[in-house]
Amino acid sequence: MTDSFFTRRQDILKTRLAKDNLDGMLITHLPNVRYICGFSGSAGSCLVTQSGNYFFSDGRYTEQARQEVKGCEIHIGTHNHFETAKNNGIIPNGMSLAFEKDRVAVSQYETMQNLFPDTSWEGISMIVENIAAVKDDMELEALRTAVEITDKAYDQILPMLKPGTTEKQVATSLSSFYMEHGDGEAYPAIVAGGPNGALPHAQPSDRSFEKGDFIVIDAAAKYAGYHADMTRTPVVEEATDRHRDMYAIVKESQQRGLDAAKAGVSCKDVDSACRDYIEDQGFGEYFIHGTGHGIGLEIHTWPRFSQLSEEVLKKNNVMTIEPGIYFSGWGGIRIEDDVIIHEDNCEVMNTTTKELMILS
């Protein structure tokens, strides 16, 4: 990835900070650090200022920082990055700096205040996350690749979805495929057969699939740090009228969300497009989560599709649309795609069928 991608992001952030009369921003949340400068390690922070950009880490990451960090002056010191900044005179007295108030522990904040008593620290929320919500060409390419790997993995495990196979066996196979073809799994796979499917975030168990099970499979790949997210719900060997009816409701709900999602539409309205249909069919109480969320360097990013959202979709947001209904003791159905928001519609990246699949 070229320096220009990161330089552009850093410049956008500086412009946004200048509107609030801030001299810069300390970034400590690792996905945001990666977004701003490219560092993918587990210990690093960035200081972006109007006069210069700085990256801090410790000796474990000397070589990795040289290889990955773009657009920042690199400073390798102790585990205490604030001390490194202090020792190198990087934060002059009197600066007004933002920090990620939702990400910084109380102990970190106390350290910042103690080491830089003449700095005005202003806690802010979601500035980097909101910038990152609009994807650039590099990010879209990485997300498309992650989705492509996800689709292929689903095809690979279809023969396993039969009586006698366990949830854990399928989850393990998916994880192995993602590691072989990408960066690994985007999140721990959800593979939930029969009554376990009533738990939206069920953990794979030793339960074997049985005839008539819906299997909720929510699993995806990560590529170049970017997370895909897909759910499909096939049924084992036999589908009853109840299977077909419930599946058709979720499928139509999801399609209505897809039809509604485009730039300029409120996230609340997309959620309503899905939710209202399920409620009209008499199953509103069984739709127990939001309709979707942004994806990127984290599996759950901004914006969100929910009744509480005040966000409006922008071109090149990348979102999930994933309505579901869940019945205790019987199972659940969820259908989820990853979509790119365009001016007049949304583009579904997934190619895996959403027709009811009866596995024989």
N, C-alpha and C positions, 0 to 999 in steps of 0.2 A: 504494500500500500504506500502511495507516494506521500511526501510531506505536505502537498497542497491540500489534501483532504483534512489534515489536522490543523493546518494553518487557517483554513476557512472556518473550522469549528471554533478555534481559539478567538478569531476575530469576531465571530457572531457573539460569543460570550462576552467579550470586552465591550461591544456595542450595547449589549443588554445591561451590563453592569453600569456603564456610563450614564444610562437613563436614570439610575438611582443614585448618582453621584458617588459611586463606589470606586476605589482605586484598584480593586482586584478581588480575587476569590481564592480561598484555600479549598481544595477538593481532596477529600479523603475516602469517599465511597469508591471502592475499587472498580466497579463497572463504569462509573463516571470518569475515573482516572484513565481507564482504557479508552473511553470514547474521546477524551480530550487530547491524549498524547500517544496512545498505542500500547502502553505497558500492560502486559497480561499476567504479571506475577502476583504474588499474594501479600506483598508489603511495599507500598509506594503511595506517594501523595504528590499533588501538583499545586503550585501557586501560579495563577495566571494574573498578571498585572498589566496596566496600561503601558508600562515601560519595559516589561520583560516577562518571560515565562520560565518556571523552574520546576524541576522534578527532584524528589527526594526518596532515597531508599538506603538500604544497608549493604554491606559487603557481599552478601549472598547473591545480590542481583546486579553486580557490576557489569558483567558481560551481557546479561539479558537487557539491561537498560541501554547499553550501547547499541544493541541490535534493534531494539523496538521503539525507543522513545523518539518522538518527532516533535520538533518545534519548541523544545525546552532545553535550557541549560541543566545539565545533570550534576547532582550533588550526592555523593555517596558518603554516608556517615554512620551514625549509630541507629539503633532501633527507634530512638526518639527523633523523629523528623523535625520537630519544633526546635530542638537543640541544634540540629544541623543548620537550620535556617538562621538561628541566632548567631552561631559561631561564624557563619559566612557573611553576616551583615546584610542579609537579603531583605529584611523588613525594616525600613527606616522608621524612626519615631513619627507619629502623627498620621500614619496611613489609616484609611477606612477600608476594612476588608470584610467581605462576606464569608460565611462558612455554612456548611450544610447542617442546619440545626436539627433535622430529622435523623441525621446519621452520626452525629458526634456525641460520644459519651460524656457524662458530667466530668469525669476525671480528665479527659482530653481538654475540655473547655477550661478547666481550672489551670492546666498546664499552659495553655495558650495565653491566658490572662496573666499568669505569673511571669512567663518569659517575655511577654510583650505588653507591659502595663500601659504603655503610651500608644497602643494601637486600639482603634475603635473597631470592635468585632460586632458584626451585624448578622444575626441568624436569618437565613432565608430558606425557602422551600422550593424544590422542584425546578430550579432554573435550568440546570444541565439536562434534567430529565425531559423538560418540555422542548428544549432545542433538539435533543436526540430523538424525540418522537417523530420528527419529519426526517425520513431516511434519504440518504444520498445514494448515488448510483452504486458505489462499492457495497453499501449495506444491502441494497436490494439484490445484488448479485449473490452475496453470501446467504441471504435468507432463501432465495430461490433454490440454491444448492442444498441447503438444509432440508427444505421441503421435499426436494427430489429424493434425497436419501431416505427420508421418512416414508414416502410412498413405496419405494422399493423394499424397504424392510417389512412393511405390512404384507406385501405380496409374498415375501419369503416365509412368513410364519403361518399363512393360511392353512397349509396342510397339517399343522399341529393342532388346529382348533377342532378337536374331536373328543368324544368321551375317553377318559383315561389320562389325558394330558392335564398337567396342573398349571395353575396361574403362574407360579414361580418359573416353571420351565419356559413358558412363552416370554415372560419378562426378561429372563436371562438371555434368550436367543436374540431378542430385540436389542438389548444392551450391547451384545457382542457385535451385531451388525453395525450399529452406530459407531462403535469404536473402530471397526475395520475400515469404514468408508468416510468417517468424519472425525470430529473431536470427541465423540462419545455421546451419551444421552443428554438431552436438554434438561431432563429432570427424571427422577425415579419413575419408571413406567407404572401406570395403573392398568392392571389386567384383572378384571373382576367378573366372575361368572355367576349366573343365577342370582340368588339373594344378595350376594356380595356387591352386585352392581347397584344396589340401593344406596351405597356409600359413594358420593361423588369423588372422594379422594381415597378410595380403598387401597390398601397395600396388598400386593400379591401374596397369596397363601399357598398352602399345600393342597387346597381343595382341587379335585379333579372336575373337569367339565362333564356335564350330563346332558342327555337329550332334552331339548326344549329350553336350554339356558340361553338367554341373551348374554353376550360377553362384551362388556364395556372395555375397550382398548384405547387408552389415552396415553400415547407414547410418541416420542419424536427425537430427531437428531439435532445436534449442534454442529455448526460448521464455521470456522474462522471466528469463533466466539459468539455467533448469532444463533438464536434458539428458534426452532420450529415448534409447532404444537398442533397435534391432530388427534381427533377421536372418531372412531367408528364403532358400531355396535351390531355385529352379526349375530345370528341365532344358530344353535347347534341342531342340525338334522331335521327339525320339525318346527314350523311356525303355526301357532293357533290364530284364531281371529283376533284375540287380544294382542298378540305380538304384532300382527299386521296393523291393527288400528292405532296402537300406541306409537309404533314406529312412524306411521304416516303423519301423525300429529306433529311429532318432533321434526320430521323432514320438512313439512310445510312451514313450520315456525322458522326453521333455519333459513329456508328460501326467502321468506319475507324479510328477515334481517339482511340477507344479501342484497335484496332488491332495494332496501332503504339506504344502504350505506354508500355515501358519496361525500365529497368535500362540501362543507357548508351545512351539513345536517348535524343536529345535536346528537351526542352519544345517548342521551336519554331517549330520544325518538327511535333510535335503532333498537335499544332494549325494549321499548314498548311495542315495536313491530313484531318482535318475537313473543314477548310476554302476553300481549293482548290476545293473540290467536290461541295460545294455550289456555288462557283464562276463559275465552269464549267457548272452548271445547269442554270446559268443566274441570280442568286439571291444574288450575293456577296454583293451588296450594302445594303441588308436587314439583314445581319449578322453584328450586330453593337456592339459586345462586345467580350471579350476574350473567349477562349474555356474552361477555367477552372482554378482552383487554389487549393492550399493545404488547408487541414482542420485539426483542432486539438483543442487546447484550445481557439482558435479564429475561427470564421467562414471563414475568409479569411487569410490564412497564405502563407508561401512560400513553394515551388516555384510557379510560375504562368505559365499557357499556354497562350502565346501571341506572336505576331510577334516581340515584343520588348525584349522578354526574352533572357537572355544569360545563363540561368541555364540548367543543364543536370540532367535528372532523376536518382535517386538513389534507391536502394532496400529499401523497407519499407517507401518510401514517400507515403502519402495517399492524393489522388487528386480527384477533380471533373472533369468530362468531360461533357460539357453542351452547345453544339452548339444550335443556335436558329435563326429563321428568323421572322421578324415582319413587318406587313403591316398596315399603318395608316388607321383607319376607318374600318378595317376588323378584325384584330386579330393577334395573334402570336402563334408560336409553339416552345417549348423548351423541350429537353429531357436530363435529367441529372442523372448520376450515381456517386457513390463514389467507388473509386478503390484503391487497394493496389498494388503498383509497385513491381513486382518480376523480377528476372534475365532475364527471357525469355518471359514474358507476363505481363498482369495486371489481377488482380482478382476483378471482379465486386461483391460488397457486397450486393447490392440491389436485391431483388427477385421480386419486383413489375413488372408486364408485361410492355413491351414497344411496344407491338402490338397496333395498333390504336383501342382504346376502344370507341365504339358508345353506349352511355348510353340511355337505353330505359325505 
